[in-house]
Amino acid sequence: MGDRLKGKVAIVTGAGSSPGEGIGNGKAAAVVYAREGAAVMLVDLRVEAAEETKRMIEPEGGKCFVVGANVAQSQDCLAVAEQCLKTYGQIDILHNNVGITQKGGLLEVEEALWDRVINTNLKSMFLTCRAVLPQMLGQKRGAILNISSVSAIRTPYPQFIYSISKAGVNQFTRALAVEYADKGIRVNAIMPGAIDTPMIEPLNVLYGGDTERMRRERGARAPMNRMGEAWDVAYASLFLVSDEAKYITGQVLAVDGGLLCRG
């Protein structure tokens, strides 16, 4: 156990991994935060997934609490903030990790799918921030970390809606950072590149169902010639929410093995 987040309380949304093998970004961040001394609220639509994360944290001596919630619903977000205050008495960190992908271009997706992706990937961050900001303002301190994607910049077809939602996350992050910069609240984002998590498994249909080919070709896009791990995103997140980054706000950091350097 470390002490970079000692005495802090973190809310991590999407704290359980997606179905499938491996560790997702939310689970890795929650584990790392707990290892560095934070008490962590594990929020996920799938309670069983958050419970899996809890089973990683508690044997190591970390503190955590599981809450089931749909963060695309305002009442659920308010309930999460209320439960966090009831359990731990403060909210120092909000880590917004929830996100889904959707294949298809403009004429290939239905309106309902547009709403689902935008609500999950972007509106959820609006709602969670609204839920925790009153407490952070009262404390005169807080750190918000939003998980975006290099797709916000690269716009890869056929993830049309996903890329737009993540571009929105980037600008949402910057706008919020400016608004609350003089109130002790910092807001930053991370754009993961090709990260090997359970979330990418559905993409193997684009590779004829060949998962190994998918991993190999996705990794080859980055100058490092390999995919990253959820732990890479988690440790970048740890720095940005810690007091070590106390003069950093409004930044969108790529964790991508150099992928964006290739344009």
Secondary structure, DSSP 8 states (H G I E B T S, - for coil): ---TTTT-EEEEET-S--SSSS--HHHHHHHHHHHTT-EEEEEESSHHHHHHHHHHHGGGT-EEEEEE--TTSHHHHHHHHHHHHHHHS---EEEE-------B-TTTS-HHHHHHHHIIIIIHHHHHHHHHHHHHHHHT-EEEEEE--THHHH--TTBHHHHHHHHHHHHHHHHHHHHHGGGTEEEEEEEE-SB-SGGGGGGGGGGTT-HHHHHHHHHHTSTT-S-B-HHHHHHHHHHHHSGGGTT--S-EEEESTTGGGG-
